[in-house]
């Protein structure tokens, strides 16, 4: 959770290669289609061999997940964004920010980019790292499964 009530959580971020938009229920179907298309890749998103999303993942389940993400965003507990190529031309990924309870870690960052994304994962992570430092004032950022191997990561550390 963010410690200051005065901080304005960004709803939108535009970069030359992509646009971030806070998740909302209106994007449910487009996001669901993208999640199914990238399902195998997503099995490594939040931990090694994560079963989410399962082969039987439904639109209703995704809508429930999305409603939770929106409520978390509004409560300033965690922050989910969709990643777009340009201004909503194509949904190319997702970004998830979880303020951390780990000593020396301010935020845990998870993201996925579709196979057809014009943005490389390394470029995306560097841009996000700079944005988090400049806009959020988060300097101790971790990308579990990317900059810290899963075998070295303690697992879920969120406060809820």
PALUMKE-630530 format. One record per residue (C-alpha): chain; residue in three letters; residue number from 1; x, y, z. Coordinates in steps of 0.001 Angstrom, whole numbers. Example, Ala and Ser with C-alpha at 12.3 -4.5 7.8 and 13.67 -1.06 7.14 Angstrom:
! PALUMKE-630530
+-------+------+------+---------+---------+---------+
| chain | resn | resi |      c1 |      c2 |      c3 |
+-------+------+------+---------+---------+---------+
|     A |  Ala |    1 |   12300 |   -4500 |    7800 |
|     A |  Ser |    2 |   13670 |   -1060 |    7140 |
+-------+------+------+---------+---------+---------+
END
This chain:
! PALUMKE-630530
+-------+------+------+---------+---------+---------+
| chain | resn | resi |      c1 |      c2 |      c3 |
+-------+------+------+---------+---------+---------+
|     A |  Unk |    1 |       0 |       0 |       0 |
|     A |  Unk |    2 |    1205 |    3515 |    -693 |
|     A |  Unk |    3 |    2124 |    5464 |    2398 |
|     A |  Unk |    4 |     992 |    8910 |    1274 |
|     A |  Unk |    5 |   -2596 |    9792 |     499 |
|     A |  Unk |    6 |   -1448 |   12788 |   -1560 |
|     A |  Unk |    7 |     228 |   10640 |   -4191 |
|     A |  Unk |    8 |   -1761 |   10592 |   -7430 |
|     A |  Unk |    9 |   -1590 |    7071 |   -8830 |
|     A |  Unk |   10 |   -1027 |    7275 |  -12589 |
|     A |  Unk |   11 |   -3956 |    6002 |  -14640 |
|     A |  Unk |   12 |   -2035 |    6315 |  -17894 |
|     A |  Unk |   13 |    1550 |    6423 |  -19116 |
|     A |  Unk |   14 |    2561 |    7047 |  -22726 |
|     A |  Unk |   15 |    5951 |    6019 |  -24053 |
|     A |  Unk |   16 |    7172 |    6085 |  -27650 |
|     A |  Unk |   17 |    6782 |    2301 |  -27949 |
|     A |  Unk |   18 |    3695 |    1609 |  -25850 |
|     A |  Unk |   19 |     941 |    3012 |  -23645 |
|     A |  Unk |   20 |     -63 |    1844 |  -20161 |
|     A |  Unk |   21 |   -3671 |    2125 |  -19032 |
|     A |  Unk |   22 |   -5049 |    1200 |  -15629 |
|     A |  Unk |   23 |   -7064 |   -2011 |  -15948 |
|     A |  Unk |   24 |  -10809 |   -1587 |  -16096 |
|     A |  Unk |   25 |  -13796 |   -3807 |  -16658 |
|     A |  Unk |   26 |  -14449 |   -2369 |  -20130 |
|     A |  Unk |   27 |  -11283 |   -4121 |  -21363 |
|     A |  Unk |   28 |  -12332 |   -7554 |  -20097 |
|     A |  Unk |   29 |  -12975 |   -9310 |  -23402 |
|     A |  Unk |   30 |   -9917 |   -7905 |  -25198 |
|     A |  Unk |   31 |   -7702 |   -8742 |  -22244 |
|     A |  Unk |   32 |   -9208 |  -12234 |  -21903 |
|     A |  Unk |   33 |   -8486 |  -13007 |  -25573 |
|     A |  Unk |   34 |   -4893 |  -11798 |  -25152 |
|     A |  Unk |   35 |   -4443 |  -13865 |  -21971 |
|     A |  Unk |   36 |   -5629 |  -17022 |  -23710 |
|     A |  Unk |   37 |   -3341 |  -16342 |  -26664 |
|     A |  Unk |   38 |    -339 |  -16016 |  -24314 |
|     A |  Unk |   39 |   -1453 |  -18647 |  -21786 |
|     A |  Unk |   40 |    1704 |  -20797 |  -21912 |
|     A |  Unk |   41 |    3958 |  -17773 |  -21373 |
|     A |  Unk |   42 |    1831 |  -16650 |  -18422 |
|     A |  Unk |   43 |    2566 |  -19888 |  -16569 |
|     A |  Unk |   44 |    5912 |  -18285 |  -15634 |
|     A |  Unk |   45 |    4551 |  -14836 |  -14743 |
|     A |  Unk |   46 |    3969 |  -14946 |  -10976 |
|     A |  Unk |   47 |    6065 |  -18000 |  -10099 |
|     A |  Unk |   48 |    7716 |  -20927 |  -11825 |
|     A |  Unk |   49 |    5159 |  -23356 |  -13258 |
|     A |  Unk |   50 |    2149 |  -21273 |  -12219 |
|     A |  Unk |   51 |   -1057 |  -22982 |  -13403 |
|     A |  Unk |   52 |   -2749 |  -19609 |  -14067 |
|     A |  Unk |   53 |   -4511 |  -19279 |  -16393 |
|     A |  Unk |   54 |   -5683 |  -22860 |  -16573 |
|     A |  Unk |   55 |   -6881 |  -24601 |  -19719 |
|     A |  Unk |   56 |  -10428 |  -24058 |  -18431 |
|     A |  Unk |   57 |   -9999 |  -20361 |  -17558 |
|     A |  Unk |   58 |  -13299 |  -18659 |  -18364 |
|     A |  Unk |   59 |  -14312 |  -15126 |  -19219 |
|     A |  Unk |   60 |  -16319 |  -15041 |  -15971 |
|     A |  Unk |   61 |  -13176 |  -15950 |  -13995 |
|     A |  Unk |   62 |  -11249 |  -13239 |  -15787 |
|     A |  Unk |   63 |  -13974 |  -10690 |  -15083 |
|     A |  Unk |   64 |  -13758 |  -11593 |  -11374 |
|     A |  Unk |   65 |   -9951 |  -11231 |  -11466 |
|     A |  Unk |   66 |  -10311 |   -7890 |  -13216 |
|     A |  Unk |   67 |  -12863 |   -6627 |  -10668 |
|     A |  Unk |   68 |  -10378 |   -7533 |   -7911 |
|     A |  Unk |   69 |   -7551 |   -5724 |   -9749 |
|     A |  Unk |   70 |   -9692 |   -2604 |  -10132 |
|     A |  Unk |   71 |  -10649 |   -2641 |   -6433 |
|     A |  Unk |   72 |   -6992 |   -3104 |   -5426 |
|     A |  Unk |   73 |   -5992 |    -184 |   -7652 |
|     A |  Unk |   74 |   -8642 |    2083 |   -6125 |
|     A |  Unk |   75 |   -7536 |    1074 |   -2612 |
|     A |  Unk |   76 |   -3873 |    1772 |   -3550 |
|     A |  Unk |   77 |   -2835 |   -1779 |   -2607 |
|     A |  Unk |   78 |   -1675 |   -3054 |   -6005 |
|     A |  Unk |   79 |   -1721 |   -1693 |   -9521 |
|     A |  Unk |   80 |   -2575 |   -3528 |  -12734 |
|     A |  Unk |   81 |   -2127 |   -1972 |  -16155 |
|     A |  Unk |   82 |   -2761 |   -3131 |  -19679 |
|     A |  Unk |   83 |     -17 |   -2494 |  -22219 |
|     A |  Unk |   84 |   -1118 |   -1170 |  -25600 |
|     A |  Unk |   85 |     625 |    -593 |  -28885 |
|     A |  Unk |   86 |    -203 |    3075 |  -29365 |
|     A |  Unk |   87 |   -3466 |    4479 |  -28071 |
|     A |  Unk |   88 |   -5428 |    1221 |  -27727 |
|     A |  Unk |   89 |   -4598 |     -75 |  -31193 |
|     A |  Unk |   90 |   -3674 |   -3514 |  -29912 |
|     A |  Unk |   91 |   -3402 |   -4963 |  -26414 |
|     A |  Unk |   92 |     137 |   -6320 |  -26224 |
|     A |  Unk |   93 |     626 |   -7113 |  -22544 |
|     A |  Unk |   94 |      25 |   -6558 |  -18854 |
|     A |  Unk |   95 |    1943 |   -4916 |  -16004 |
|     A |  Unk |   96 |    1363 |   -5652 |  -12311 |
|     A |  Unk |   97 |    2875 |   -3627 |   -9453 |
|     A |  Unk |   98 |    2789 |   -4997 |   -5912 |
|     A |  Unk |   99 |    4240 |   -2904 |   -3068 |
|     A |  Unk |  100 |    6471 |   -5340 |   -1204 |
|     A |  Unk |  101 |    6890 |   -6401 |    2401 |
|     A |  Unk |  102 |   10433 |   -7634 |    1785 |
|     A |  Unk |  103 |   13201 |   -5651 |    3480 |
|     A |  Unk |  104 |   14940 |   -3453 |     935 |
|     A |  Unk |  105 |   12307 |   -3987 |   -1772 |
|     A |  Unk |  106 |    9712 |   -1288 |   -2438 |
|     A |  Unk |  107 |    7827 |   -2904 |   -5291 |
|     A |  Unk |  108 |    7579 |   -6259 |   -7044 |
|     A |  Unk |  109 |    6974 |   -5919 |  -10768 |
|     A |  Unk |  110 |    5485 |   -8589 |  -13018 |
|     A |  Unk |  111 |    4736 |   -8185 |  -16703 |
|     A |  Unk |  112 |    4011 |  -10074 |  -19854 |
|     A |  Unk |  113 |    4280 |   -8984 |  -23463 |
|     A |  Unk |  114 |    2644 |  -10848 |  -26303 |
|     A |  Unk |  115 |    4722 |  -12735 |  -28841 |
|     A |  Unk |  116 |    3788 |  -10093 |  -31430 |
|     A |  Unk |  117 |    4766 |   -7149 |  -29202 |
|     A |  Unk |  118 |    6921 |   -4568 |  -30981 |
|     A |  Unk |  119 |    8617 |   -3839 |  -27634 |
|     A |  Unk |  120 |   11380 |   -6122 |  -26358 |
|     A |  Unk |  121 |   11063 |   -7303 |  -22747 |
|     A |  Unk |  122 |   14479 |   -5829 |  -21872 |
|     A |  Unk |  123 |   13497 |   -2413 |  -23241 |
|     A |  Unk |  124 |   10125 |   -2560 |  -21505 |
|     A |  Unk |  125 |   11637 |   -3440 |  -18116 |
|     A |  Unk |  126 |   14177 |    -593 |  -18337 |
|     A |  Unk |  127 |   11496 |    1938 |  -19287 |
|     A |  Unk |  128 |    9279 |     716 |  -16435 |
|     A |  Unk |  129 |   12183 |     859 |  -13977 |
|     A |  Unk |  130 |   12822 |    4523 |  -14944 |
|     A |  Unk |  131 |    9092 |    5368 |  -14758 |
|     A |  Unk |  132 |    8816 |    3805 |  -11293 |
|     A |  Unk |  133 |   11823 |    5773 |  -10095 |
|     A |  Unk |  134 |   10702 |    9110 |  -11558 |
|     A |  Unk |  135 |    6928 |    8981 |  -11160 |
|     A |  Unk |  136 |    6442 |    6692 |   -8152 |
|     A |  Unk |  137 |    9735 |    7407 |   -6347 |
|     A |  Unk |  138 |   10421 |    3658 |   -6107 |
|     A |  Unk |  139 |   14139 |    3011 |   -6347 |
|     A |  Unk |  140 |   14285 |    -533 |   -4967 |
|     A |  Unk |  141 |   12445 |   -2447 |   -7670 |
|     A |  Unk |  142 |   12467 |   -6209 |   -8262 |
|     A |  Unk |  143 |   11265 |   -8175 |  -11261 |
|     A |  Unk |  144 |   10823 |  -11692 |   -9797 |
|     A |  Unk |  145 |   11591 |  -14388 |  -12345 |
|     A |  Unk |  146 |   13517 |  -11860 |  -14430 |
|     A |  Unk |  147 |   16179 |  -10026 |  -12399 |
|     A |  Unk |  148 |   15861 |  -12471 |   -9496 |
|     A |  Unk |  149 |   15620 |  -16189 |  -10368 |
|     A |  Unk |  150 |   12527 |  -17974 |   -9077 |
|     A |  Unk |  151 |   14639 |  -20319 |   -6947 |
|     A |  Unk |  152 |   15961 |  -17272 |   -5051 |
|     A |  Unk |  153 |   12598 |  -15523 |   -4690 |
|     A |  Unk |  154 |   10717 |  -16097 |   -1394 |
|     A |  Unk |  155 |    7318 |  -16241 |   -3079 |
|     A |  Unk |  156 |    4252 |  -14126 |   -2512 |
|     A |  Unk |  157 |    5074 |  -11257 |    -167 |
|     A |  Unk |  158 |    2013 |   -9054 |    -524 |
|     A |  Unk |  159 |     350 |   -7838 |    2678 |
|     A |  Unk |  160 |   -3106 |   -9407 |    2090 |
+-------+------+------+---------+---------+---------+
END
